Amino acid sequence: MASRLLIRNGVLAIQGRPQRGDVLCEGERIVAIGRDIAAADAEVLDATGMTLGPGFVDVHVHGGGGFSFFTKNPEQVASYADWAPRNGVTSFLISTLGRDAEETEMVLNGLRPMVGRPGAAEPLGFHLEGPFINPVRKGAFDERMLRTPIEEEFGRYQETSGGLIRQVTIAPELPWALDVIAGVRHTGAIPAMGHTDATIEVARLGFEMGVGHVTHLFNAMRPIHQREGGPIVAALMEEAVTCELICDGAHVAPDLLRLAYRSLGATRTVIVTDNMTIAGTGSTTGSFAGSTVTTEGAAAKREDGTIVGSVATMDQHFRNAIDFLGIEPATAFRLCSTNPARVAGASRRKGVLDRGFDADIVLLDRDLQVAATVCRGAVVFRRGS
C-alpha cells in the first residue's frame, strides 16, 4: 500500500471563504479533502492554526541557497530542489543559458536527468531566458551570450532537452524572431516576450504568432512613453497573455505592481522570484552569468547598478503580493501556484489544492511564514526539525 499522510485541522486557502479541514494524501496524490477524515494508518501532520495551500511553483528562477542553474552539474539542481521547500517551493522551471550554443546544449544535456526528479521540489522542465533577446535590453546578461534567433538552433536545444523546454524568453523585434516564436509554440513550449525593445505594434505581432507569456513585466524592456506604449501596454491589454511580476519591492515599485494587477487580475498574474545563487543565503556577494554582483536590499546588482536578480525567496514574494496588491492568501496562492503551474504546462497536476492533484502543499503559520512543506505526499521540510 502507498504511504499515506493526513494533514489535520488546517485552514484551507481555497477560492471562496477559507474553511477548516483535513487533507489526506496517498502516495503522491491528494485523495480526500474534508472534515474529520479517518485514516488510522496514516502519518499525521497537525496543522492547527496554519493556512494550507498548494505549493509554490516558480517558473523563473536561476538558483538559490548557494546553488546555480548556470551549470552542467546536475547536483546543483538537486541541491536547490532539496533547499527550496523551506521557502514553500514544491516545483520549478530550471531557468538557464550557456555562453554559446555549444555550452547551452551541454547545460541542457547535463541537467536533463533532473526533470521529474523524485524527492523534494520537482523540476518541471527548462526555461531558456535567451539567447534570442535584444542586446539593447540585455539586463545582466553578457552581450556575447546573445544571438539572432534561428529556428534550427532552438530545435537543437529542444531535441537535446528531450522536449523538456517549457518556456523560452525571446524579443519579437529581432530578425526572424516571429518564425522562431511560431516554432517554439509548435513544440509545445510557451514563447515568452522579454528583454525586448519592441514597439506596441511589434509586440502585438508577437502575440499573434504565439507569444503567450511575458517575462518579468517592466524589467529589461522598453518603458511606457506617452506616444508609444511598447511591450508593457501591449501585454497589459492582451487578455490571453500571462505576465510575470517580481514582487520583491526592488525590481518594480509597489504602486506599479498594483497598477499592473488591476489590468491583469487574478488569472493573468504570475509571481516569480528571478532568484539567483545567493538568494536566501544571507551572502552579500555572488555571481550571475559571469558577472560579480552585490546585494542591495532585496535585489542583487552589478557594479554599474544593473539589477541582476532578486534575493527575496518565494515565501517573501507571497507575503509581499498580499501587502502590495491588497489580496487575500487564497488569491496569492493563485498567483504563486495555480497560474505558474499553467505556464509550466503542469496545470493538470500542480498548483491546486484538490483531489487528484499532486500532494504539493505548503503550511503557513499565522504570520504566513513557512512551517512545513509537503512534496508529492512526503513531508520534506518542517521548521525546527
N, C-alpha and C positions, 0 to 999 in steps of 0.2 A: 504494500500500500504506500502511496506517495505520502511524504511528510505533510503534516497539517499545522497551521498556525492560526490561532484565534486572537484577534486584536479586540479587546473588550472595552466597552463603555467609553468610546471616544465621541467627539463631536464631528460628524461627517460634513465636510465642506463641499456640499453639492449644490447645484443651482436650486433656487428657491430658498426656503427657510432652512438654515442648518439644523440638523437633527442628531440626537444622541443615538448611538447604535454600535453594533459589533460588525466586524468583518472577518469572514472565515476564508482562509487560503488553503488550497490543496495543491501540492506540487508548486508549479509556477503561476497558477491562476487564482483569481478570486472566484469562489464558488457560491458564496452566500453573503448577503448584507441584511441586517435586521436587528431586532431587539432580543436580547436573552437567548442567543444561539447556543445550543447544546452541542458540545464536541469533546467528549470525555478524554479522547486520545490525543488531543491537540496541545501543542505548546501554547501557553497563554501569555500574551503581552498586554499588560494593564495600561490602558490609555486614558484613565480618568483625568479629566481636566485638560486634555490635549485635543488639538484640532488635527483631523486626519484628512489628507488629500492625496491626489495622485503624485507620484514622484516627479521631480522637476526634469525636464528634457531640454538640454542645452544644444542648440544647433549651430552655435558659433562660439567655439572655444578652442584655444591653441595650447592649452595645458593648464597647470596649476599645481599647487602643493610641492613645487620644486621639480615638476616633470614637464617635458616639452613634446609637442607633436611634430616639430620640425626635425624629424629624425627617421632613421631606418630601423631603429631598435624597438622591437615590439614591447620590451619590458617597460619602456617609458609610458606607453599607453596602459599597460596592465597596472602599473603603479598608480597612475592617475585614476583609473577605474576603481581601485581599492580605496583611494583617498576621497574621491568626490562625494560618496554618500554622507559624509559628515556635514556636507552643505545641502543635503536633500536631493542631490542629483542622482537619478537612477538610470538615465540613458543619455547619450550624447552623440553628436557627429564629430569625427576627427577632422578638425579644420587645419589644413596643412598645405604645403607647397615646397618644391625644391628650387635650387638655384638656377636650374636649367631643365630642359625636357628630360634628359637622361636621369638626373637626380630625382625629379618628380616621379618617374616610373619606378625608381629604386625605393623611394619612400612608400609608394602605394603597394609595391610588392612586399616590402618588409613588414608593413603594418596590417596588411590584408588579413592575416590569420586571427587578428584580434577582434574582428567584427563578429558579433554574436557570442563573444567570449562568456562562458558561464561564470557565475560567482557574483561579483559586486555590480557596479554600474555597467550597463551594456552599451558598447559601441555599436551604433546602428548603421554605420557607413561613413563615407567621407564627404567633407565639404572642401572643395577647391576654391580658395579665395585668390583667384588668379589662375594662370598668368596673364589672362586676357583682360587686363584692366588698364585704365588710362594713366600714363606716367604723370600727367598734369594733376591727377588726384590720387597719387600713389600712396598717400598716407605714410606709414612707417616702412613700406616695402622698398627694398633696394631696386632701383630702376633696371638694373641688369637682370632681374628676375622676370621682367615683364616682356611680353611678345605680342605681335599682331595675331589676332585669332585665326586659327587654322583648324578646320573641322577634322581633318585626319589626325592632327595632334591630339585633340580631345578624344577621338576614337581610340587611340593607343592607350590613353590614360584609363578610359573606361574598361577596355579589354584587360589591361594589367590588373585593375582592381577587382576583376571578376564581376563587373556590373554593379559594384558597390558604391559608386559615386552617387550621392543623393542630391547634392546642391553644388552649383557652380556660379561663382560671382564673376560677372562679365560687364564690361562697359559697352552699351549698344551702339555708340557713335564710332567705334573703331572700324577700320576696313574689314569687311566680311564677317563682322560680329553677328549680324542678323541671321546669316546662314548657320553660324555655329550655335546660336540660340535655338534655332529650329532643330539642329542635330542633337543638342543636349536634351531637349524635350522628347525627341523621338526615342531616346534610350531609357526614358522613364525618370531621369533626374530632373530637378527643378532649376531652370535658369533664374539666377537672381541678379538684378541690376545693382551695381555698386562700384565704388571707386570710379565715378563717372563724371564727365563734363558735358553730358547730353543736354540738349535743349528740350523743351517740353514736347516738341513735335517728334524728335528722335526717340525720346523715352516712350512715347505712345506707340511708335513703330515697334519698339522692343516688346511692348505688351502684346501687340498684335501677332508677333512672331513666336510668342510663347513664354516671355518673362512672367512668372507668377509670384515673385517674391522680391523684396528689396533688402539688401544688406545694410545694416546699421544706418537707418534713415537719418539724414542730416550730416553724418560724418563722412568725410572723404568724398564729397560730391558738390557739384555746382550749387551755390546757395540761391535762395529766392531773391529775385530782383523785381522791382515793381513793373517792369516791362517784359520780364522773362521768368516764368515760374520754374523752369528747369525740371529736373527729375523729382524734386521734392513735391511740388504741386501736382505733377503728373501722377505720382504714386498715391498721394492722398485722395485724388479724385477717381482713381481706378478701383472700382468696387470689388473686383475679383482678385485683387493683389493683397498679399500679406506683407507687413513691414516689420523689420526688427527695430526695437528700441533698446538702447543701453541705458539702464536706469540706475547708474551709479552716482548721478548728480554732478559728474565731472565732464562726461562726454557731451551731454546735452542738458541745457538749463531746465529745471523742473517746469517752468512756465511753458517752454516749448513742448515738453513731453505732454503736458496737459492739453495743449492746443492740438497736437497731433492725435491724441487719444480721442478727442471729440469727433474727429473725422473717421478714425479707424474703428473705434468701438471695440467691443469685447471679442469680436470674431476675427478681426484682421490684425490685431496687435500681437507681436511675438517678442517676448522679453529674452534677450541674450546677454551673456556676460562679456564676450570678447576677452575672456581671461587669458593670461599668459603665464609663463612658468612660475613667477614669484607670487602669483595670486594666492592668498590665504597662508602665506609663509611668515609674514612679518618682515621679510627682507626688503631692503630699500634700493637694492641694485640688482640688475639682471641683464638678460639679452633677449632680443627679438629679431629673428631673420638676419642675424649677423650684426645688429646694432646694440650698443650698450645703452641701457635705459635706467632711469631712476624714478622712484615713486614720488608723487606729489598728491597727497590726499588719496582719492580712490583711483587715480589714473597713474599709468606709467608713461614717462616721456623720454624722448631722446634729448641730446644736448641742445638741439635747435628749437626745442619746445613742442615738437610734433607729438601728439598723443599717440601712443603705441597700442595700448590696450588697457583693460580695467584690472584692478587687483581686488575689487569687491566681489565676493563669491555670490552664487546664485541665491542663497537664502537672504542675503542682504538686498539683492535686486528685488526679490519678492516683497520684502518689507517696505522698500522704497516705493515700489509700484503702488502699494496700498496708501502710503503717505502722499506721494506726489500726484497720483491720479484720482485720489478720493474714492477708492473702490473697496469692496468687501473681499475677505480672503477667498471666498468661492470664485469670484471673478478673477482674482490674481492667479488662482490655480489654472484658469483657462489660458491666461497669458503666458504662464511659465511652464505649463504641462500640456494641455489639450492642443492648443494651436501649434506649438513647435512639433508635437508628435505628427501632426498633419503635414507639416513642411518636410519632415524626415521620411514620410511615406510609411509611418508606423501607426496610423490612427486606428487601425482595426484591433490593436492590442495594447497600445500605450496611451497615456495621457488622460485616462478617465477612471474614476473610482466606481467600478460597476462589475457585476457578474460577467464572467467570460473574459475579462481583460487580465493582462499580466498583473501579478500581485506586486506592483511597484508602488510603495506607499511611504509617505513621509509623515511623521508625527511631530507636531509643533506644540511647544508649551504656551503658557498664557502670554508670553512676550514674543511669540512667533519665532522662537529660537528652535533649532532642530534638536529634538530629544531622542529620536530614533528613526532609522530608515530601513525599509524592507525592500530588497531587490529580488524579484521573481520568487517570492514566498519565503525568503530567508532573511532573518534579522542580521544585517551586515554592519550596522552601526547603532550603538546605544551609548548615549552620553554618560560618562562616569564609569564605564566598564571597559 
